[in-house]
Amino acid sequence: MKPKKISAVQLIYVIVGFQIGNTLVYGLGGGAKQDAWLVIILAMLGGFILMFVYTKLSSFYPEDTLLQMIPKIIGKFLAYPIILIYICYFTYLAAKACRDFAEIIAATLLDDTPLVVVIGSFVMLMIYCFRGGIETFGRMGEAVFPVYIMAMIVIWILLLTVKDFNVTKIMPILGNGLQPVLKEVFPTVLTFPFGESIIITMFLPFLNNKENVKKVGMIVILITGSLITLNLILILSVLGPEIYNKEFFPLLSATRLVTIANFLERFDALIILMMVAGVFFKIGGWLFGATVGIAHLFKLRQTASVFLGLGTIITPLSLLAASNQIKYNEIGLEIVTKYIHIPLQIAFPILLLCIAFIRKKLKLENSSI
């Protein structure tokens, strides 16, 4: 990988876009009903802790990505299997993001278009983008992120015009107690989307000013949590907690209730615009992480062929991993969240940080002798 750099602002755009990419469309914390927005706030607090772990690791090894740190912390013999697991993890999540994107496109606009065409076209776009390296991705982030935010703001304004809009639908706060909220926070919402910020460890070595690492990380979590919280409050104010919990795409359902002067309606296109912009960051982030990991593992100087190879893998993987979107989500909740997200996003990074801290302390003590 060429020694190219991105600015702090570009990295914020990319990682915030990555975290909220396809998140706003789904009904996070639905089990907590009207307290779903509280789920996001509590999960955000956990997100700050995880981001501290990720950025602290990066401060110990400022020139290394997560997968380059691992051999230096636990040794090469133990590191290689874990590196392969992370590469497979990033690749699978890129495939899942592709499937999420294709399913909502099929449900709204292109219902007769095969999923493989939708997914393949988007993957080709991502491969073309990354041929220019991380600087191109950063500049694309500057161009795409404002489009995402503009589409989101327009949707929020439209939701305020819905006849049934009533912010009291989020009352009573903690009406069902704290337990349903905590049950939604961990592990589901903490790992998605906040735990997914582990991908920032694959970008931080390319930051042009390493002094901004901690600040960038905390700003990312704050912006992500604030946007998702506001989005959920507006959706709940339109649909109410019972309908919100049952809808697969609650934001889409809420937007379909918008009618202006009994003439303008069906603003699905705005959701699609937002989804396309958001999935650009989501797929791009995972694809970049997997590609850089492979390049490090096999000591490759160029990554264009790796991007192309991963693209050919991601497209069929997104289709073969599950027969439909419902099954895909069941696998994600029952298997991936419990047995993959928690170890790779939470447990192992904390363990790495503890070992790295001990190594650094022992090194300082030995150097002072």
MOCOR-V236159 format. One record per pair of residues at least 24 apart in sequence whose C-alpha atoms are under 8 Angstrom apart, sorted by the first residue. I is the first residue (numbers start at 1). J is the second residue. D is the distance in Angstrom with one decimal. If there is no record, write none. Layout:
i = [I | I]
j = [J | J]
d = [D | D]
This chain:
i = [1 | 1 | 1 | 1 | 1 | 1 | 2 | 2 | 2 | 3 | 4 | 4 | 4 | 4 | 5 | 5 | 5 | 5 | 5 | 6 | 6 | 6 | 6 | 6 | 6 | 7 | 7 | 7 | 7 | 8 | 8 | 8 | 8 | 8 | 10 | 10 | 10 | 10 | 11 | 11 | 11 | 11 | 12 | 12 | 12 | 12 | 13 | 13 | 13 | 13 | 14 | 14 | 14 | 14 | 14 | 15 | 15 | 15 | 15 | 15 | 16 | 16 | 16 | 16 | 17 | 17 | 17 | 17 | 18 | 18 | 18 | 18 | 18 | 18 | 19 | 19 | 19 | 19 | 19 | 19 | 20 | 20 | 20 | 20 | 21 | 21 | 21 | 21 | 21 | 21 | 21 | 22 | 22 | 22 | 22 | 22 | 22 | 22 | 23 | 23 | 24 | 24 | 24 | 25 | 25 | 25 | 25 | 25 | 26 | 26 | 26 | 26 | 27 | 27 | 27 | 27 | 27 | 27 | 27 | 27 | 28 | 29 | 29 | 29 | 29 | 30 | 30 | 30 | 30 | 30 | 31 | 31 | 31 | 31 | 32 | 32 | 32 | 32 | 33 | 33 | 33 | 33 | 34 | 34 | 34 | 34 | 34 | 34 | 34 | 34 | 35 | 35 | 35 | 35 | 36 | 36 | 37 | 37 | 37 | 37 | 38 | 38 | 39 | 39 | 39 | 39 | 39 | 40 | 40 | 40 | 40 | 40 | 41 | 41 | 42 | 43 | 43 | 43 | 43 | 43 | 44 | 44 | 44 | 44 | 44 | 46 | 46 | 47 | 47 | 47 | 47 | 48 | 48 | 50 | 50 | 51 | 51 | 51 | 51 | 51 | 52 | 52 | 52 | 53 | 53 | 53 | 54 | 54 | 54 | 54 | 55 | 55 | 55 | 55 | 56 | 56 | 57 | 57 | 57 | 58 | 58 | 58 | 59 | 60 | 62 | 62 | 62 | 63 | 64 | 65 | 65 | 65 | 65 | 65 | 66 | 66 | 67 | 67 | 67 | 68 | 70 | 73 | 73 | 73 | 73 | 74 | 74 | 83 | 83 | 86 | 86 | 87 | 87 | 87 | 87 | 87 | 88 | 90 | 90 | 90 | 90 | 91 | 91 | 91 | 91 | 91 | 92 | 92 | 92 | 93 | 93 | 94 | 94 | 94 | 94 | 94 | 94 | 95 | 95 | 95 | 95 | 95 | 96 | 97 | 97 | 97 | 98 | 98 | 98 | 98 | 98 | 98 | 99 | 99 | 99 | 100 | 101 | 101 | 101 | 103 | 104 | 105 | 108 | 115 | 116 | 116 | 116 | 119 | 120 | 123 | 123 | 124 | 126 | 126 | 126 | 127 | 127 | 127 | 130 | 130 | 131 | 141 | 144 | 145 | 145 | 147 | 147 | 148 | 148 | 148 | 148 | 149 | 151 | 151 | 151 | 151 | 152 | 152 | 155 | 155 | 155 | 156 | 156 | 158 | 158 | 159 | 159 | 159 | 159 | 159 | 159 | 160 | 161 | 161 | 161 | 162 | 162 | 162 | 162 | 164 | 164 | 164 | 165 | 165 | 165 | 166 | 166 | 167 | 167 | 167 | 167 | 167 | 168 | 169 | 169 | 169 | 169 | 170 | 170 | 170 | 170 | 170 | 187 | 187 | 187 | 188 | 188 | 191 | 191 | 191 | 191 | 194 | 195 | 195 | 195 | 196 | 198 | 199 | 199 | 199 | 202 | 202 | 202]
j = [292 | 295 | 300 | 301 | 302 | 303 | 133 | 301 | 302 | 206 | 133 | 134 | 135 | 206 | 134 | 135 | 206 | 207 | 208 | 134 | 135 | 138 | 206 | 207 | 208 | 138 | 207 | 208 | 209 | 207 | 208 | 209 | 212 | 216 | 138 | 139 | 141 | 142 | 138 | 203 | 207 | 216 | 216 | 217 | 219 | 220 | 138 | 141 | 142 | 145 | 138 | 141 | 145 | 281 | 285 | 197 | 200 | 220 | 281 | 285 | 220 | 221 | 223 | 224 | 145 | 278 | 281 | 282 | 278 | 279 | 280 | 281 | 282 | 285 | 193 | 194 | 196 | 197 | 224 | 282 | 193 | 224 | 228 | 278 | 275 | 277 | 278 | 279 | 280 | 281 | 282 | 97 | 100 | 101 | 275 | 278 | 279 | 282 | 193 | 228 | 228 | 231 | 251 | 249 | 250 | 251 | 252 | 275 | 248 | 249 | 250 | 251 | 232 | 244 | 245 | 247 | 248 | 249 | 250 | 251 | 189 | 181 | 184 | 185 | 189 | 184 | 241 | 244 | 245 | 246 | 180 | 181 | 184 | 245 | 176 | 180 | 181 | 184 | 241 | 242 | 244 | 245 | 169 | 170 | 171 | 172 | 173 | 236 | 240 | 241 | 170 | 173 | 174 | 181 | 181 | 232 | 229 | 230 | 232 | 233 | 181 | 229 | 181 | 182 | 184 | 185 | 189 | 185 | 189 | 225 | 228 | 229 | 225 | 229 | 185 | 185 | 186 | 189 | 190 | 194 | 190 | 194 | 221 | 222 | 225 | 190 | 194 | 190 | 194 | 195 | 221 | 218 | 221 | 195 | 346 | 197 | 198 | 217 | 218 | 221 | 214 | 217 | 218 | 349 | 350 | 353 | 198 | 200 | 201 | 349 | 201 | 213 | 214 | 217 | 214 | 353 | 352 | 353 | 356 | 201 | 204 | 205 | 213 | 356 | 204 | 205 | 210 | 205 | 205 | 201 | 202 | 203 | 204 | 205 | 201 | 202 | 202 | 293 | 296 | 296 | 352 | 352 | 355 | 356 | 359 | 352 | 355 | 293 | 297 | 290 | 344 | 289 | 290 | 291 | 293 | 294 | 290 | 286 | 287 | 289 | 290 | 286 | 287 | 290 | 310 | 314 | 314 | 317 | 318 | 283 | 286 | 282 | 283 | 284 | 286 | 287 | 314 | 283 | 314 | 315 | 317 | 318 | 318 | 279 | 282 | 283 | 122 | 123 | 279 | 283 | 315 | 318 | 318 | 319 | 325 | 325 | 275 | 276 | 279 | 325 | 272 | 272 | 268 | 319 | 315 | 316 | 319 | 315 | 315 | 311 | 315 | 311 | 280 | 283 | 284 | 307 | 308 | 311 | 304 | 307 | 304 | 281 | 277 | 277 | 278 | 274 | 277 | 273 | 274 | 277 | 278 | 274 | 270 | 271 | 273 | 274 | 270 | 274 | 255 | 270 | 271 | 231 | 234 | 255 | 258 | 234 | 235 | 238 | 254 | 255 | 258 | 234 | 258 | 259 | 260 | 238 | 257 | 258 | 259 | 237 | 238 | 239 | 237 | 238 | 239 | 237 | 238 | 233 | 234 | 236 | 237 | 238 | 237 | 236 | 237 | 240 | 241 | 233 | 236 | 237 | 240 | 241 | 337 | 338 | 342 | 333 | 337 | 337 | 341 | 342 | 345 | 221 | 341 | 345 | 346 | 345 | 345 | 285 | 286 | 289 | 288 | 289 | 292]
d = [7.4 | 7.4 | 7.6 | 5.6 | 5.5 | 6.4 | 7.7 | 7.6 | 7.5 | 7.4 | 7.5 | 6.7 | 6.4 | 6.5 | 7.1 | 6.2 | 4.7 | 5.5 | 5.3 | 7.2 | 5.7 | 6.1 | 6.1 | 5.2 | 5.8 | 7.9 | 5.9 | 5.7 | 7.4 | 6.6 | 7.4 | 7.3 | 6.9 | 6.6 | 5.2 | 7.0 | 6.4 | 6.2 | 6.8 | 7.8 | 7.6 | 7.7 | 6.4 | 7.9 | 7.5 | 5.9 | 8.0 | 5.8 | 6.5 | 6.2 | 6.8 | 5.5 | 7.7 | 6.2 | 7.9 | 7.2 | 6.9 | 6.8 | 7.6 | 7.8 | 5.6 | 7.7 | 7.1 | 5.9 | 6.5 | 5.8 | 5.6 | 7.3 | 6.7 | 7.5 | 8.0 | 4.6 | 4.4 | 6.5 | 5.5 | 7.0 | 6.9 | 6.9 | 6.8 | 7.1 | 7.2 | 6.4 | 7.4 | 6.8 | 6.9 | 7.3 | 3.5 | 5.2 | 7.6 | 6.3 | 5.6 | 7.8 | 7.8 | 7.8 | 6.1 | 5.8 | 6.0 | 7.5 | 7.0 | 7.9 | 6.3 | 7.0 | 7.2 | 5.6 | 6.7 | 5.3 | 6.9 | 7.8 | 6.6 | 5.2 | 6.3 | 7.0 | 8.0 | 6.8 | 6.9 | 7.3 | 6.9 | 6.6 | 5.9 | 7.8 | 6.8 | 7.5 | 5.4 | 7.3 | 6.9 | 7.9 | 7.6 | 6.7 | 4.5 | 8.0 | 6.6 | 7.7 | 6.5 | 6.6 | 7.9 | 5.1 | 5.1 | 6.7 | 4.7 | 6.7 | 7.5 | 6.4 | 6.9 | 4.6 | 6.5 | 7.6 | 7.3 | 6.9 | 7.3 | 4.9 | 6.7 | 6.2 | 6.3 | 6.8 | 7.2 | 7.1 | 5.2 | 7.8 | 5.8 | 6.2 | 7.1 | 7.8 | 5.5 | 7.1 | 6.5 | 5.5 | 7.5 | 7.3 | 7.1 | 6.4 | 7.2 | 6.0 | 6.6 | 7.0 | 6.8 | 5.4 | 7.7 | 6.3 | 5.0 | 7.4 | 7.4 | 6.9 | 6.7 | 7.5 | 5.7 | 6.6 | 7.9 | 6.7 | 5.1 | 6.6 | 6.5 | 6.4 | 6.4 | 6.9 | 7.0 | 7.2 | 7.6 | 6.1 | 6.9 | 7.7 | 7.2 | 7.7 | 7.8 | 7.0 | 6.5 | 6.8 | 6.6 | 7.8 | 6.4 | 7.2 | 7.4 | 6.4 | 5.7 | 6.9 | 7.7 | 7.5 | 7.8 | 5.8 | 7.5 | 6.8 | 7.2 | 7.9 | 7.9 | 7.4 | 7.6 | 6.0 | 7.1 | 4.9 | 5.7 | 5.6 | 4.7 | 7.1 | 7.1 | 6.1 | 5.4 | 6.0 | 7.8 | 6.2 | 7.7 | 7.1 | 7.6 | 6.8 | 6.7 | 5.9 | 7.9 | 7.8 | 7.8 | 7.5 | 7.8 | 7.7 | 7.6 | 7.5 | 4.9 | 8.0 | 6.2 | 7.0 | 7.5 | 5.1 | 6.9 | 6.5 | 5.4 | 6.6 | 6.5 | 6.0 | 7.6 | 6.8 | 7.5 | 7.5 | 7.8 | 8.0 | 6.6 | 7.3 | 5.0 | 7.8 | 5.2 | 6.1 | 7.0 | 7.8 | 5.0 | 6.7 | 6.1 | 4.5 | 5.7 | 6.8 | 6.7 | 6.0 | 8.0 | 8.0 | 7.6 | 6.8 | 7.7 | 6.5 | 5.4 | 7.0 | 7.7 | 7.4 | 7.0 | 7.4 | 6.7 | 7.0 | 7.9 | 7.0 | 7.1 | 7.9 | 6.9 | 7.7 | 7.5 | 6.2 | 5.9 | 6.0 | 7.4 | 7.2 | 7.4 | 7.8 | 6.4 | 5.9 | 6.4 | 7.1 | 7.7 | 7.6 | 5.8 | 7.6 | 6.1 | 7.1 | 8.0 | 7.6 | 7.2 | 7.5 | 5.1 | 5.7 | 6.7 | 8.0 | 6.0 | 7.6 | 7.0 | 5.8 | 8.0 | 6.7 | 7.1 | 7.1 | 7.9 | 7.5 | 7.1 | 7.5 | 6.4 | 7.0 | 7.7 | 7.1 | 7.2 | 6.5 | 6.5 | 7.7 | 6.9 | 7.9 | 7.9 | 7.0 | 6.5 | 5.4 | 7.1 | 8.0 | 5.9 | 7.9 | 5.3 | 4.5 | 7.9 | 4.9 | 6.5 | 7.5 | 7.5 | 7.7 | 4.6 | 7.9 | 7.0 | 6.6 | 5.4 | 5.6 | 7.2 | 7.2 | 6.5 | 6.6 | 7.4 | 7.3 | 6.9 | 7.2 | 7.3 | 7.3 | 6.6 | 7.1 | 6.3 | 7.1 | 7.2 | 7.3 | 7.7 | 5.6 | 7.3 | 7.0 | 6.3 | 6.9 | 7.2 | 6.6 | 8.0 | 5.7 | 7.6]
